[in-house]
Amino acid sequence: MALEFTDANFQVEALETDKTVIVDFWAEWCGPCKMVGPVVEQIAKDFDGKAVVGKLNVDENPETAMKYGIRSIPTILFMKGGEIVDRQVGAVSKDVLVKKLEAHMA
């Protein structure tokens, strides 16, 4: 299951890990986010223990969304060592996200 990132836990869970991190920025009212949500959950299962995969609700956690300049959702950030290494804006297939994730896990 995907981790639930919040303003309170983002530093520890996303920035202080040695694993590659996927952060799905989403909101309840966002149609494309609802399409991406199950894909992110599946990736979380597939990469359990190998990567940190989570979701951050921008309405409930505006501080983190603002810090990373999230202007449209869904936006998925790929992070490593606390730095953004890639980003995907908009709904895409699982294959696209997995390829990006694997490229940054090497």
Protein Blocks (a to p, Z undefined) as FASTA:
>chain_A
ZZdddfklmmmmmmmpcbdcddddddfklmklmmmmmmmmmmmmmmgojaccddddfklm
mmlmmmnopabdcdddddeehiafbdcedjddfklmmmmmmmmmZZ
